Amino acid sequence: MQFFWGGALTSCSNGSSSSDDDDESSYGTKIYSESVTFNAETPAQIVSAEKLADLSIKSLTIKVINVNYSGSDSWWFTACSDVSWSNEAKLEWQSGEGTNSLYLATITDAAAIAACKANGIYIAGTNGATASVSVFYVEGEAEESNASSGSNSQTENSTTSNETSSNENKNTGTSNGSSSSGNENNGNSDGNTSSGNEDNDSSSEEEWTLIKESIDYTGNGSLIQIIKNTDISTQQISSLKITLTDYTKQDDDWITASADTDWTNKYENIQNYPDNYEISDTDFISAFLTNGLYIGSTSDLTCKISVYYK
């Protein structure tokens, strides 16, 4: 299942055209328009499920403009369907400079829209920034996406041809989303494998090499580096595996792995697969080799983390 959300993390400093040319009528009917102060740690609901539940929605568009921020961090804005960052979509810069920069994300996949109708629309962004946020919808029936690979350039971390979209990777906790016959790294301890891959069972210990074991971790809501790039003894890495021990999952817990300090390359919902969470996205691995590995989670969550590679 592919989620076609518009956007990738983009700095506002590259704008060259004016957002005055933006034609809101092309987005559909406006159902939300407010000034929002962004939180980088926890997405905030901007449109309730009740407001969306009875609408026939073909597409949703989230718009951010009139950004006001005095800090030094790069600007970023992300829409999702709940506080756990499900169906995450990073808004893409469209036009304008500085305060007038325009960012958009568009949702057209039926499953993603259904998640928003069930839970609402949430947004997060550069901590402390304020901006005008609007949400639009086009009436009609959304289409299911049956794409087997991440071919849309606006879908996060979908640059490799042997992987499904990154949102599926995150929601299933596997490196390949819905696996197919003959695809590498399809053996997973949660059983989401297809025929012909018995010899590739990624839970087999002899295939994995330990990087660090039983790292004591206490979450504070922000990213904490647990592995430095100097801890990595080889550049020949195709996959990472993260395991959690001494950990009891609470309903609202979330744990995210990132290969940088800006949450640009990240994989979520590790808590759903604490015994065997795999990442094989080439962009993530490349960033990991350069920057190391960071973990962010619910504040005060404690566990021991082990990391392997192959």
FISEDREN-593178 format. One record per residue (C-alpha): residue in three letters; chain; x, y, z. Coordinates in Angstrom, 3 decimals. Each point is the difference from the previous one (the first is absolute). Last residue first. Layout:
REM residues N
<r zamar="Ala" drengu="A" X="X" Y="Y" Z="Z"/>
...
This chain:
REM residues 310
<r zamar="Lys" drengu="A" X="24.781" Y="-7.306" Z="8.035"/>
<r zamar="Tyr" drengu="A" X="-0.481" Y="2.263" Z="2.994"/>
<r zamar="Tyr" drengu="A" X="-0.981" Y="-0.234" Z="3.650"/>
<r zamar="Val" drengu="A" X="-1.217" Y="2.468" Z="2.638"/>
<r zamar="Ser" drengu="A" X="-0.965" Y="-0.775" Z="3.610"/>
<r zamar="Ile" drengu="A" X="-2.173" Y="2.303" Z="2.100"/>
<r zamar="Lys" drengu="A" X="-0.740" Y="-0.272" Z="3.719"/>
<r zamar="Cys" drengu="A" X="-3.199" Y="1.629" Z="1.194"/>
<r zamar="Thr" drengu="A" X="-1.405" Y="3.093" Z="1.674"/>
<r zamar="Leu" drengu="A" X="-2.858" Y="2.305" Z="-1.005"/>
<r zamar="Asp" drengu="A" X="0.312" Y="3.198" Z="2.042"/>
<r zamar="Ser" drengu="A" X="-1.210" Y="2.204" Z="-2.882"/>
<r zamar="Thr" drengu="A" X="-1.479" Y="-1.919" Z="-2.932"/>
<r zamar="Ser" drengu="A" X="2.660" Y="-0.766" Z="-2.545"/>
<r zamar="Gly" drengu="A" X="2.892" Y="1.206" Z="-2.138"/>
<r zamar="Ile" drengu="A" X="2.955" Y="-2.136" Z="-1.053"/>
<r zamar="Tyr" drengu="A" X="3.053" Y="1.144" Z="-1.954"/>
<r zamar="Leu" drengu="A" X="2.430" Y="-2.049" Z="-2.092"/>
<r zamar="Gly" drengu="A" X="3.301" Y="1.117" Z="-1.493"/>
<r zamar="Asn" drengu="A" X="0.589" Y="3.008" Z="-2.257"/>
<r zamar="Thr" drengu="A" X="1.796" Y="-1.141" Z="-3.151"/>
<r zamar="Leu" drengu="A" X="-0.605" Y="-3.759" Z="0.095"/>
<r zamar="Phe" drengu="A" X="-3.554" Y="0.661" Z="1.205"/>
<r zamar="Ala" drengu="A" X="-0.620" Y="2.443" Z="-2.867"/>
<r zamar="Ser" drengu="A" X="0.991" Y="-2.685" Z="-2.513"/>
<r zamar="Ile" drengu="A" X="-2.109" Y="-2.618" Z="1.781"/>
<r zamar="Phe" drengu="A" X="-3.037" Y="2.315" Z="0.013"/>
<r zamar="Asp" drengu="A" X="0.350" Y="0.811" Z="-3.699"/>
<r zamar="Thr" drengu="A" X="0.452" Y="-3.697" Z="-0.839"/>
<r zamar="Asp" drengu="A" X="-3.163" Y="-1.117" Z="1.814"/>
<r zamar="Ser" drengu="A" X="0.828" Y="-3.298" Z="1.736"/>
<r zamar="Ile" drengu="A" X="-1.507" Y="0.491" Z="3.448"/>
<r zamar="Glu" drengu="A" X="-1.062" Y="-2.912" Z="2.199"/>
<r zamar="Tyr" drengu="A" X="-1.849" Y="-0.142" Z="3.322"/>
<r zamar="Asn" drengu="A" X="0.314" Y="-3.425" Z="1.638"/>
<r zamar="Asp" drengu="A" X="-0.840" Y="-0.569" Z="3.644"/>
<r zamar="Pro" drengu="A" X="-1.643" Y="3.369" Z="0.729"/>
<r zamar="Tyr" drengu="A" X="-2.349" Y="-0.184" Z="-3.016"/>
<r zamar="Asn" drengu="A" X="-2.908" Y="2.346" Z="0.838"/>
<r zamar="Gln" drengu="A" X="2.244" Y="2.179" Z="2.189"/>
<r zamar="Ile" drengu="A" X="2.121" Y="0.817" Z="-3.050"/>
<r zamar="Asn" drengu="A" X="-2.937" Y="2.076" Z="-1.202"/>
<r zamar="Glu" drengu="A" X="2.081" Y="2.350" Z="-2.152"/>
<r zamar="Tyr" drengu="A" X="2.838" Y="0.135" Z="-2.485"/>
<r zamar="Lys" drengu="A" X="1.892" Y="3.209" Z="-0.659"/>
<r zamar="Asn" drengu="A" X="2.124" Y="1.829" Z="-2.525"/>
<r zamar="Thr" drengu="A" X="-0.867" Y="3.694" Z="0.356"/>
<r zamar="Trp" drengu="A" X="-0.563" Y="-0.048" Z="3.785"/>
<r zamar="Asp" drengu="A" X="2.350" Y="3.037" Z="0.191"/>
<r zamar="Thr" drengu="A" X="2.792" Y="-1.504" Z="2.127"/>
<r zamar="Asp" drengu="A" X="0.897" Y="-2.711" Z="-2.507"/>
<r zamar="Ala" drengu="A" X="-0.440" Y="-3.719" Z="-0.615"/>
<r zamar="Ser" drengu="A" X="-3.259" Y="-0.178" Z="1.919"/>
<r zamar="Ala" drengu="A" X="-1.689" Y="-2.818" Z="1.920"/>
<r zamar="Thr" drengu="A" X="-3.428" Y="0.612" Z="1.548"/>
<r zamar="Ile" drengu="A" X="-1.641" Y="-1.358" Z="3.138"/>
<r zamar="Trp" drengu="A" X="-3.606" Y="0.610" Z="1.002"/>
<r zamar="Asp" drengu="A" X="-1.862" Y="-0.822" Z="3.196"/>
<r zamar="Asp" drengu="A" X="-3.675" Y="0.906" Z="0.327"/>
<r zamar="Asp" drengu="A" X="-1.318" Y="-3.486" Z="0.766"/>
<r zamar="Gln" drengu="A" X="2.876" Y="-0.957" Z="2.298"/>
<r zamar="Lys" drengu="A" X="2.608" Y="-2.525" Z="-1.101"/>
<r zamar="Thr" drengu="A" X="2.073" Y="-1.676" Z="2.670"/>
<r zamar="Tyr" drengu="A" X="3.737" Y="0.161" Z="-0.709"/>
<r zamar="Asp" drengu="A" X="2.854" Y="-1.914" Z="1.553"/>
<r zamar="Thr" drengu="A" X="1.079" Y="-0.786" Z="-3.570"/>
<r zamar="Leu" drengu="A" X="-0.258" Y="1.811" Z="-3.343"/>
<r zamar="Thr" drengu="A" X="1.461" Y="-1.194" Z="-3.307"/>
<r zamar="Ile" drengu="A" X="1.206" Y="2.025" Z="-2.998"/>
<r zamar="Lys" drengu="A" X="1.127" Y="-1.660" Z="-3.244"/>
<r zamar="Leu" drengu="A" X="1.919" Y="1.831" Z="-2.708"/>
<r zamar="Ser" drengu="A" X="0.327" Y="-0.977" Z="-3.644"/>
<r zamar="Ser" drengu="A" X="2.375" Y="0.272" Z="-2.971"/>
<r zamar="Ile" drengu="A" X="3.221" Y="0.875" Z="1.803"/>
<r zamar="Gln" drengu="A" X="3.443" Y="-0.356" Z="-1.565"/>
<r zamar="Gln" drengu="A" X="1.525" Y="3.181" Z="1.461"/>
<r zamar="Thr" drengu="A" X="1.453" Y="-1.852" Z="2.939"/>
<r zamar="Ser" drengu="A" X="1.088" Y="0.678" Z="3.580"/>
<r zamar="Ile" drengu="A" X="-2.801" Y="2.340" Z="1.029"/>
<r zamar="Asp" drengu="A" X="0.611" Y="1.567" Z="3.408"/>
<r zamar="Thr" drengu="A" X="1.624" Y="3.043" Z="-1.659"/>
<r zamar="Asn" drengu="A" X="-3.365" Y="0.787" Z="-1.605"/>
<r zamar="Lys" drengu="A" X="-1.331" Y="0.432" Z="3.509"/>
<r zamar="Ile" drengu="A" X="-2.662" Y="-2.298" Z="1.438"/>
<r zamar="Ile" drengu="A" X="-2.548" Y="0.916" Z="2.691"/>
<r zamar="Gln" drengu="A" X="-0.646" Y="3.616" Z="-0.997"/>
<r zamar="Ile" drengu="A" X="-3.067" Y="1.375" Z="1.766"/>
<r zamar="Leu" drengu="A" X="-2.872" Y="1.571" Z="-1.960"/>
<r zamar="Ser" drengu="A" X="-2.587" Y="1.877" Z="2.016"/>
<r zamar="Gly" drengu="A" X="-3.001" Y="-1.124" Z="2.055"/>
<r zamar="Asn" drengu="A" X="2.120" Y="-0.638" Z="3.097"/>
<r zamar="Gly" drengu="A" X="0.564" Y="-3.735" Z="-0.353"/>
<r zamar="Thr" drengu="A" X="2.160" Y="-2.079" Z="2.316"/>
<r zamar="Tyr" drengu="A" X="2.362" Y="-2.491" Z="-1.660"/>
<r zamar="Asp" drengu="A" X="2.580" Y="-2.437" Z="1.366"/>
<r zamar="Ile" drengu="A" X="1.784" Y="-1.624" Z="-2.956"/>
<r zamar="Ser" drengu="A" X="-0.380" Y="-3.760" Z="0.303"/>
<r zamar="Glu" drengu="A" X="2.259" Y="-0.959" Z="-2.927"/>
<r zamar="Lys" drengu="A" X="1.935" Y="2.036" Z="-2.540"/>
<r zamar="Ile" drengu="A" X="1.000" Y="-0.764" Z="-3.599"/>
<r zamar="Leu" drengu="A" X="-0.909" Y="-3.703" Z="-0.048"/>
<r zamar="Thr" drengu="A" X="0.351" Y="-1.845" Z="-3.306"/>
<r zamar="Trp" drengu="A" X="-3.071" Y="-1.672" Z="-1.499"/>
<r zamar="Glu" drengu="A" X="-0.227" Y="-2.980" Z="-2.325"/>
<r zamar="Glu" drengu="A" X="0.947" Y="-2.529" Z="2.697"/>
<r zamar="Glu" drengu="A" X="-2.907" Y="1.189" Z="2.137"/>
<r zamar="Ser" drengu="A" X="-2.722" Y="-1.159" Z="-2.360"/>
<r zamar="Ser" drengu="A" X="-2.818" Y="2.518" Z="0.505"/>
<r zamar="Ser" drengu="A" X="0.540" Y="1.226" Z="-3.563"/>
<r zamar="Asp" drengu="A" X="-1.316" Y="-3.269" Z="-1.427"/>
<r zamar="Asn" drengu="A" X="1.574" Y="-0.039" Z="-3.463"/>
<r zamar="Asp" drengu="A" X="0.134" Y="-3.792" Z="-0.453"/>
<r zamar="Glu" drengu="A" X="-3.785" Y="-0.220" Z="0.352"/>
<r zamar="Asn" drengu="A" X="-0.488" Y="2.598" Z="-2.708"/>
<r zamar="Gly" drengu="A" X="-1.820" Y="-1.891" Z="-2.777"/>
<r zamar="Ser" drengu="A" X="-3.523" Y="0.633" Z="1.220"/>
<r zamar="Ser" drengu="A" X="-1.057" Y="3.292" Z="1.518"/>
<r zamar="Thr" drengu="A" X="0.806" Y="1.590" Z="3.302"/>
<r zamar="Asn" drengu="A" X="-2.007" Y="2.026" Z="2.516"/>
<r zamar="Gly" drengu="A" X="0.588" Y="-2.545" Z="2.793"/>
<r zamar="Asp" drengu="A" X="0.775" Y="2.412" Z="2.840"/>
<r zamar="Ser" drengu="A" X="3.546" Y="-1.391" Z="0.268"/>
<r zamar="Asn" drengu="A" X="0.824" Y="1.357" Z="-3.402"/>
<r zamar="Gly" drengu="A" X="1.547" Y="-1.675" Z="-3.026"/>
<r zamar="Asn" drengu="A" X="-0.336" Y="2.349" Z="-2.962"/>
<r zamar="Asn" drengu="A" X="3.573" Y="1.308" Z="-0.002"/>
<r zamar="Glu" drengu="A" X="0.317" Y="-0.318" Z="-3.769"/>
<r zamar="Asn" drengu="A" X="-3.001" Y="-0.346" Z="-2.300"/>
<r zamar="Gly" drengu="A" X="-0.585" Y="-3.406" Z="-1.582"/>
<r zamar="Ser" drengu="A" X="-3.748" Y="-0.083" Z="0.573"/>
<r zamar="Ser" drengu="A" X="-1.522" Y="3.227" Z="1.232"/>
<r zamar="Ser" drengu="A" X="-0.031" Y="1.806" Z="3.339"/>
<r zamar="Ser" drengu="A" X="-2.575" Y="2.509" Z="1.145"/>
<r zamar="Gly" drengu="A" X="2.212" Y="2.635" Z="1.672"/>
<r zamar="Asn" drengu="A" X="3.639" Y="-0.761" Z="-0.959"/>
<r zamar="Ser" drengu="A" X="2.151" Y="0.875" Z="3.012"/>
<r zamar="Thr" drengu="A" X="-2.583" Y="-1.019" Z="2.535"/>
<r zamar="Gly" drengu="A" X="-1.633" Y="1.890" Z="2.882"/>
<r zamar="Thr" drengu="A" X="-3.385" Y="-0.367" Z="-1.665"/>
<r zamar="Asn" drengu="A" X="-1.109" Y="3.604" Z="0.347"/>
<r zamar="Lys" drengu="A" X="3.434" Y="1.392" Z="-0.697"/>
<r zamar="Asn" drengu="A" X="0.739" Y="-2.025" Z="-3.095"/>
<r zamar="Glu" drengu="A" X="-3.486" Y="0.676" Z="-1.272"/>
<r zamar="Asn" drengu="A" X="0.608" Y="3.735" Z="0.366"/>
<r zamar="Ser" drengu="A" X="3.351" Y="-0.414" Z="-1.731"/>
<r zamar="Ser" drengu="A" X="-1.634" Y="-1.219" Z="-3.191"/>
<r zamar="Thr" drengu="A" X="0.834" Y="-3.449" Z="-1.344"/>
<r zamar="Glu" drengu="A" X="3.596" Y="-0.994" Z="-0.449"/>
<r zamar="Asn" drengu="A" X="2.058" Y="-1.620" Z="-2.749"/>
<r zamar="Ser" drengu="A" X="0.114" Y="3.081" Z="-2.235"/>
<r zamar="Thr" drengu="A" X="1.684" Y="2.305" Z="2.482"/>
<r zamar="Thr" drengu="A" X="-1.007" Y="3.666" Z="0.287"/>
<r zamar="Ser" drengu="A" X="-3.082" Y="-0.331" Z="2.170"/>
<r zamar="Asn" drengu="A" X="1.381" Y="1.690" Z="3.128"/>
<r zamar="Glu" drengu="A" X="-2.847" Y="2.520" Z="0.213"/>
<r zamar="Thr" drengu="A" X="-2.615" Y="-0.021" Z="-2.740"/>
<r zamar="Gln" drengu="A" X="0.258" Y="3.089" Z="-2.196"/>
<r zamar="Ser" drengu="A" X="2.128" Y="-1.708" Z="-2.643"/>
<r zamar="Asn" drengu="A" X="-2.772" Y="-2.503" Z="-0.646"/>
<r zamar="Ser" drengu="A" X="1.460" Y="-3.346" Z="-1.014"/>
<r zamar="Gly" drengu="A" X="0.085" Y="-1.670" Z="3.419"/>
<r zamar="Ser" drengu="A" X="-0.613" Y="-3.516" Z="-1.261"/>
<r zamar="Ser" drengu="A" X="-2.948" Y="-2.362" Z="-0.204"/>
<r zamar="Ala" drengu="A" X="-2.560" Y="2.594" Z="-1.047"/>
<r zamar="Asn" drengu="A" X="-3.534" Y="-1.097" Z="0.835"/>
<r zamar="Ser" drengu="A" X="-1.257" Y="3.419" Z="1.010"/>
<r zamar="Glu" drengu="A" X="-3.600" Y="0.110" Z="1.096"/>
<r zamar="Glu" drengu="A" X="-1.948" Y="2.842" Z="-1.526"/>
<r zamar="Ala" drengu="A" X="-1.919" Y="2.672" Z="1.865"/>
<r zamar="Glu" drengu="A" X="-3.680" Y="0.511" Z="-0.738"/>
<r zamar="Gly" drengu="A" X="-1.294" Y="3.523" Z="-0.507"/>
<r zamar="Glu" drengu="A" X="0.105" Y="3.454" Z="1.516"/>
<r zamar="Val" drengu="A" X="3.312" Y="1.853" Z="-0.034"/>
<r zamar="Tyr" drengu="A" X="1.256" Y="1.005" Z="3.431"/>
<r zamar="Phe" drengu="A" X="1.871" Y="2.991" Z="1.415"/>
<r zamar="Val" drengu="A" X="2.006" Y="0.603" Z="3.167"/>
<r zamar="Ser" drengu="A" X="1.609" Y="3.321" Z="0.953"/>
<r zamar="Val" drengu="A" X="2.913" Y="0.822" Z="2.303"/>
<r zamar="Ser" drengu="A" X="1.269" Y="3.527" Z="0.630"/>
<r zamar="Ala" drengu="A" X="3.375" Y="-0.122" Z="1.697"/>
<r zamar="Thr" drengu="A" X="1.763" Y="0.011" Z="3.364"/>
<r zamar="Ala" drengu="A" X="3.431" Y="-1.453" Z="0.742"/>
<r zamar="Gly" drengu="A" X="0.752" Y="-1.078" Z="3.570"/>
<r zamar="Asn" drengu="A" X="1.341" Y="-3.458" Z="-0.905"/>
<r zamar="Thr" drengu="A" X="0.333" Y="-0.480" Z="-3.745"/>
<r zamar="Gly" drengu="A" X="-2.968" Y="-2.114" Z="-0.981"/>
<r zamar="Ala" drengu="A" X="-2.925" Y="-2.173" Z="1.008"/>
<r zamar="Ile" drengu="A" X="-3.485" Y="-0.570" Z="-1.438"/>
<r zamar="Tyr" drengu="A" X="-2.984" Y="-2.228" Z="0.691"/>
<r zamar="Ile" drengu="A" X="-3.072" Y="-0.858" Z="-2.084"/>
<r zamar="Gly" drengu="A" X="-2.849" Y="-1.958" Z="1.587"/>
<r zamar="Asn" drengu="A" X="-0.155" Y="-3.561" Z="1.311"/>
<r zamar="Ala" drengu="A" X="-2.533" Y="-1.957" Z="-2.064"/>
<r zamar="Lys" drengu="A" X="-0.352" Y="2.439" Z="-2.883"/>
<r zamar="Cys" drengu="A" X="3.790" Y="0.423" Z="-0.064"/>
<r zamar="Ala" drengu="A" X="0.516" Y="-3.761" Z="-0.111"/>
<r zamar="Ala" drengu="A" X="-2.574" Y="-0.277" Z="-2.803"/>
<r zamar="Ile" drengu="A" X="1.890" Y="2.652" Z="-1.961"/>
<r zamar="Ala" drengu="A" X="3.200" Y="-2.015" Z="0.296"/>
<r zamar="Ala" drengu="A" X="-1.783" Y="-3.173" Z="-1.094"/>
<r zamar="Ala" drengu="A" X="-1.673" Y="1.732" Z="-2.960"/>
<r zamar="Asp" drengu="A" X="3.232" Y="1.459" Z="-1.387"/>
<r zamar="Thr" drengu="A" X="-0.226" Y="3.588" Z="-1.227"/>
<r zamar="Ile" drengu="A" X="1.715" Y="2.077" Z="2.707"/>
<r zamar="Thr" drengu="A" X="1.624" Y="3.290" Z="-0.990"/>
<r zamar="Ala" drengu="A" X="2.727" Y="1.776" Z="1.979"/>
<r zamar="Leu" drengu="A" X="0.883" Y="3.651" Z="-0.525"/>
<r zamar="Tyr" drengu="A" X="2.517" Y="2.632" Z="1.114"/>
<r zamar="Leu" drengu="A" X="-0.028" Y="3.671" Z="-1.074"/>
<r zamar="Ser" drengu="A" X="2.803" Y="2.383" Z="0.923"/>
<r zamar="Asn" drengu="A" X="-1.310" Y="3.506" Z="0.702"/>
<r zamar="Thr" drengu="A" X="1.839" Y="0.391" Z="3.293"/>
<r zamar="Gly" drengu="A" X="3.332" Y="-0.668" Z="-1.686"/>
<r zamar="Glu" drengu="A" X="-0.279" Y="-0.481" Z="-3.746"/>
<r zamar="Gly" drengu="A" X="-2.800" Y="-1.140" Z="-2.270"/>
<r zamar="Ser" drengu="A" X="-0.818" Y="-3.272" Z="-1.728"/>
<r zamar="Gln" drengu="A" X="-0.839" Y="-3.678" Z="0.413"/>
<r zamar="Trp" drengu="A" X="1.843" Y="-1.363" Z="3.030"/>
<r zamar="Glu" drengu="A" X="-1.113" Y="-3.544" Z="0.714"/>
<r zamar="Leu" drengu="A" X="-1.956" Y="-1.046" Z="3.092"/>
<r zamar="Lys" drengu="A" X="1.296" Y="-3.119" Z="1.702"/>
<r zamar="Ala" drengu="A" X="-2.641" Y="-2.716" Z="0.106"/>
<r zamar="Glu" drengu="A" X="-0.273" Y="-2.518" Z="2.860"/>
<r zamar="Asn" drengu="A" X="-2.584" Y="-2.744" Z="-0.348"/>
<r zamar="Ser" drengu="A" X="0.250" Y="-0.681" Z="3.747"/>
<r zamar="Trp" drengu="A" X="1.934" Y="2.624" Z="2.011"/>
<r zamar="Ser" drengu="A" X="-1.026" Y="-1.533" Z="3.357"/>
<r zamar="Val" drengu="A" X="-2.191" Y="3.033" Z="0.782"/>
<r zamar="Asp" drengu="A" X="-2.355" Y="-0.960" Z="-2.840"/>
<r zamar="Ser" drengu="A" X="-0.650" Y="0.321" Z="-3.755"/>
<r zamar="Cys" drengu="A" X="3.130" Y="1.859" Z="-1.076"/>
<r zamar="Ala" drengu="A" X="1.148" Y="3.361" Z="-1.378"/>
<r zamar="Thr" drengu="A" X="3.606" Y="1.186" Z="0.176"/>
<r zamar="Phe" drengu="A" X="1.557" Y="3.459" Z="-0.183"/>
<r zamar="Trp" drengu="A" X="3.666" Y="0.886" Z="-0.240"/>
<r zamar="Trp" drengu="A" X="1.986" Y="3.236" Z="0.317"/>
<r zamar="Ser" drengu="A" X="3.717" Y="-0.239" Z="0.581"/>
<r zamar="Asp" drengu="A" X="1.074" Y="0.898" Z="3.532"/>
<r zamar="Ser" drengu="A" X="1.449" Y="3.447" Z="0.826"/>
<r zamar="Gly" drengu="A" X="-2.822" Y="1.463" Z="2.063"/>
<r zamar="Ser" drengu="A" X="-2.162" Y="3.077" Z="-0.609"/>
<r zamar="Tyr" drengu="A" X="-2.943" Y="-1.694" Z="-1.732"/>
<r zamar="Asn" drengu="A" X="-3.102" Y="1.446" Z="-1.638"/>
<r zamar="Val" drengu="A" X="-1.349" Y="-1.949" Z="-2.970"/>
<r zamar="Asn" drengu="A" X="-2.715" Y="1.701" Z="-2.034"/>
<r zamar="Ile" drengu="A" X="-0.859" Y="-3.211" Z="-1.899"/>
<r zamar="Val" drengu="A" X="-0.913" Y="-3.654" Z="0.638"/>
<r zamar="Lys" drengu="A" X="-2.500" Y="-1.929" Z="-2.153"/>
<r zamar="Ile" drengu="A" X="-1.477" Y="-3.462" Z="0.550"/>
<r zamar="Thr" drengu="A" X="-1.847" Y="-1.543" Z="-2.959"/>
<r zamar="Leu" drengu="A" X="-2.474" Y="-2.878" Z="0.259"/>
<r zamar="Ser" drengu="A" X="-1.229" Y="-2.100" Z="-2.905"/>
<r zamar="Lys" drengu="A" X="-3.051" Y="-1.948" Z="-1.174"/>
<r zamar="Ile" drengu="A" X="-2.005" Y="0.608" Z="3.162"/>
<r zamar="Ser" drengu="A" X="-3.688" Y="-0.719" Z="0.536"/>
<r zamar="Leu" drengu="A" X="-0.562" Y="1.795" Z="3.311"/>
<r zamar="Asp" drengu="A" X="-1.907" Y="-1.529" Z="2.925"/>
<r zamar="Ala" drengu="A" X="3.047" Y="-0.885" Z="2.130"/>
<r zamar="Leu" drengu="A" X="2.129" Y="3.054" Z="-0.759"/>
<r zamar="Lys" drengu="A" X="-1.240" Y="2.445" Z="2.633"/>
<r zamar="Glu" drengu="A" X="-0.463" Y="-2.784" Z="2.543"/>
<r zamar="Ala" drengu="A" X="3.568" Y="-1.181" Z="-0.549"/>
<r zamar="Ser" drengu="A" X="1.211" Y="3.373" Z="1.204"/>
<r zamar="Val" drengu="A" X="2.144" Y="2.391" Z="-2.027"/>
<r zamar="Ile" drengu="A" X="3.086" Y="1.680" Z="1.511"/>
<r zamar="Gln" drengu="A" X="1.212" Y="-2.758" Z="2.314"/>
<r zamar="Ala" drengu="A" X="3.472" Y="0.632" Z="1.382"/>
<r zamar="Pro" drengu="A" X="3.046" Y="-2.132" Z="-0.849"/>
<r zamar="Thr" drengu="A" X="2.358" Y="-0.562" Z="2.955"/>
<r zamar="Glu" drengu="A" X="3.743" Y="0.669" Z="0.008"/>
<r zamar="Ala" drengu="A" X="0.625" Y="2.862" Z="-2.418"/>
<r zamar="Asn" drengu="A" X="-2.866" Y="2.149" Z="1.264"/>
<r zamar="Phe" drengu="A" X="-1.375" Y="2.645" Z="-2.324"/>
<r zamar="Thr" drengu="A" X="-1.954" Y="3.130" Z="0.859"/>
<r zamar="Val" drengu="A" X="-3.025" Y="0.066" Z="-2.317"/>
<r zamar="Ser" drengu="A" X="-1.987" Y="2.884" Z="-1.500"/>
<r zamar="Glu" drengu="A" X="-3.316" Y="-1.269" Z="-1.329"/>
<r zamar="Ser" drengu="A" X="-1.746" Y="-1.045" Z="-3.199"/>
<r zamar="Tyr" drengu="A" X="-2.064" Y="-3.186" Z="-0.215"/>
<r zamar="Ile" drengu="A" X="-2.672" Y="-1.419" Z="-2.311"/>
<r zamar="Lys" drengu="A" X="0.983" Y="1.675" Z="-3.287"/>
<r zamar="Thr" drengu="A" X="-1.689" Y="-1.554" Z="-3.022"/>
<r zamar="Gly" drengu="A" X="2.220" Y="-1.077" Z="-2.897"/>
<r zamar="Tyr" drengu="A" X="3.764" Y="0.387" Z="-0.457"/>
<r zamar="Ser" drengu="A" X="-0.210" Y="1.730" Z="-3.400"/>
<r zamar="Ser" drengu="A" X="-2.084" Y="2.799" Z="1.521"/>
<r zamar="Glu" drengu="A" X="2.972" Y="0.893" Z="2.187"/>
<r zamar="Asp" drengu="A" X="1.860" Y="1.546" Z="-2.938"/>
<r zamar="Asp" drengu="A" X="3.553" Y="0.795" Z="1.129"/>
<r zamar="Asp" drengu="A" X="1.492" Y="2.758" Z="-2.135"/>
<r zamar="Asp" drengu="A" X="0.649" Y="2.122" Z="3.097"/>
<r zamar="Ser" drengu="A" X="2.386" Y="-2.766" Z="1.104"/>
<r zamar="Ser" drengu="A" X="2.747" Y="1.813" Z="-1.872"/>
<r zamar="Ser" drengu="A" X="2.879" Y="-1.699" Z="-1.737"/>
<r zamar="Ser" drengu="A" X="3.602" Y="-0.681" Z="0.955"/>
<r zamar="Gly" drengu="A" X="-0.084" Y="-2.021" Z="3.180"/>
<r zamar="Asn" drengu="A" X="3.189" Y="-1.779" Z="1.014"/>
<r zamar="Ser" drengu="A" X="0.197" Y="1.327" Z="3.570"/>
<r zamar="Cys" drengu="A" X="-3.160" Y="-1.706" Z="1.185"/>
<r zamar="Ser" drengu="A" X="1.812" Y="-3.223" Z="0.694"/>
<r zamar="Thr" drengu="A" X="-1.673" Y="-3.122" Z="-1.310"/>
<r zamar="Leu" drengu="A" X="-1.140" Y="-3.222" Z="1.654"/>
<r zamar="Ala" drengu="A" X="-1.968" Y="-1.933" Z="-2.570"/>
<r zamar="Gly" drengu="A" X="-3.527" Y="0.348" Z="-1.191"/>
<r zamar="Gly" drengu="A" X="-3.223" Y="-1.180" Z="-1.472"/>
<r zamar="Trp" drengu="A" X="-1.673" Y="-3.048" Z="1.457"/>
<r zamar="Phe" drengu="A" X="-0.650" Y="-2.840" Z="-2.397"/>
<r zamar="Phe" drengu="A" X="-0.320" Y="-2.923" Z="2.404"/>
<r zamar="Gln" drengu="A" X="0.691" Y="-3.320" Z="-1.686"/>
<r zamar="Met" drengu="A" X="-1.498" Y="-3.313" Z="1.070"/>
